[in-house]
Amino acid sequence: MNEATRNEIIRRSRADASIRQIARDLNLARNTVSRVLAEIAAQRDGVAATTPRRPSLLDPFETVIQELLGRYPNLTATRLLEELRQRGFTGGYTIVRQRLGELRPRATPRPVVRFETAPGVQAQMDYAVYDLDFSAEGRRRVSLFSYVLGYSRRQYLRFVESQDFTTTLREHVRAFEHLGGVAATCLYDNQKVVVSGYDGDVPLYNTRFLAFATHYGFRPLACKPQRPQTKGKVERPFRYVEGNLLNGRTFHTLEHLNEITVGWLAEVADVRVHRETKQTPLALHQLEQPRLIPLPARPYDVAPVVYRTVNAEGFITYRQNAYSVPWRHIGQVLPVRVTETEVLIYGPHVQEIARHPLWPRTATGQRSLQSAHRPAEDARQRQAQLQERYAELGDTAVRFLEGVLRSQRCGKDQAQRVLALLGTYARVDVLAALDRAVRYGAYTYTAVERILAVQAQPKSLWQTLAEEGQQPWPPLLDDPPVTPRPTTHYQPLCEEEPGSHEEAPHPPSGDSGPP
């Protein structure tokens, strides 16, 4: 209720209007009018306002309730109701719960103690999510990455499309470069990029993130769950961003928003007098910067490397967009390095064979095609390139190519599609299928595909990488994995008599041990 209404109630009451009349004229409840008049009278008389309580079914049991609460401070409303009904109470659960809330002593929350850190000791990092209307891109959900130095309060901000691992590491690197060094520790919440899980109360840190932290020499610290005040130095500035940076401004694109953010940091946030430190973040940062961990000579490479199979059309796929590769690599599994702006594709011997601009996350179903990657338009040159590729597979493949080119009208296209099967099936299986096709004179892509579907199984990623000469696993794992034993090997153990200590039969020779 506002003061204007309270004033009107008092004015009408002094004019000898009844409570019923005042309530009807002002569209209020009579109890509300009575309460306001009592409060004003108490204020004028200098005493606390008291509102008489209605009689309740619980009034005869007030002493019993007080006694039970004194003996059992954590007594629940359900248990209290059971005890009262044994003593003749006929009311319901709701009034018991309400009375229990009035009578139970409430614990006073412990005050949050503000702590300050020495220069270069601590930083805090967090994300905030916003749904923003861009004039050129429409409404988009973006995340704000924030890294704040605890002593100077100088921060780095950037709006990003995702909170994934690669983005988080890349923005850390930019924050370190922007601030001229790294704080010795950094506080984080329980985001999966930093914390993989918990063993009791002990956080288990993401090993990949620990490798990044080791490169820069800082220590990540996970805050306790449900305690945002632990990171108050990074949480509170988000309100300042919302009220000053985002308020009253129009942004065309995400890039335009980040351009404005860079200027806002330099011209507003860094030079304002902070209400806690009574100095500007930029001035305190000049004192803190020499205490930060120096940046390494070589920044951490945050670009992920993935493996992709080149399809029959000569493309690899990343984030639902296609990027062309020289067609002679059809069927091969190639390493692909993805930076913030580019897609770099490498050949089997880790030489760069293609480079494309990276499609934005908002794009799907797009193709990036370079004409040099397509088969030669000259039929003779294209045939020579196919013969070169099939010659790498052996004599059987060469005979199949000759049969396809001789018997099929679109033989070159079919031969190209057969090469793509190398990305799905093992090389030995494809060669066996080609040999069978040659023996039966079935010189078509459909025949080879049908033979493979019956006689072979799609290869695993490890088989694919082994064929291409890539070994992403440690040398200790070079040995082939141990295959599970058939259940028949364990049948004699199930047939033993209880308490028997006879030696179990040995597995057949050649078995490499238990799985």
Secondary structure by P-SEA (a helix, b strand, c coil): ccaaaaaaaaaaaaacccaaaaaaaacccaaaaaaaaaaaaaaaacccbbbbbcccccccaaaaaaaaaaacccccaaaaaaaaaaacccccaaaaaaaaaacccccccccbbbbbbccccbbbbbbbbbbcccccccbbbbbbbbbbccccccbbbbbbccccaaaaaaaaaaaaaaacccccbbbbccccccccccccccccccaaaaaaaaaabbbbbbccccccccaaaaaaaaaaaaaccccccccccaaaaaaaaaaaaaccccccccccccccaaaaaaaaccccccccccccccccccccccccccccccccbbbbcccccccbbbbbbbcccbbbbbccccccccccccccccccbbbbbbccccccccaaaaaaaaaaaaaaacaaaaaaaaaaaacccaaaaaaaaaaaccccccaaaaaaaaaaaaaaccccaaaaaaaaacccccccaaaaaaaaccccccccccccccccccccccccccccccccccccccccccccccc
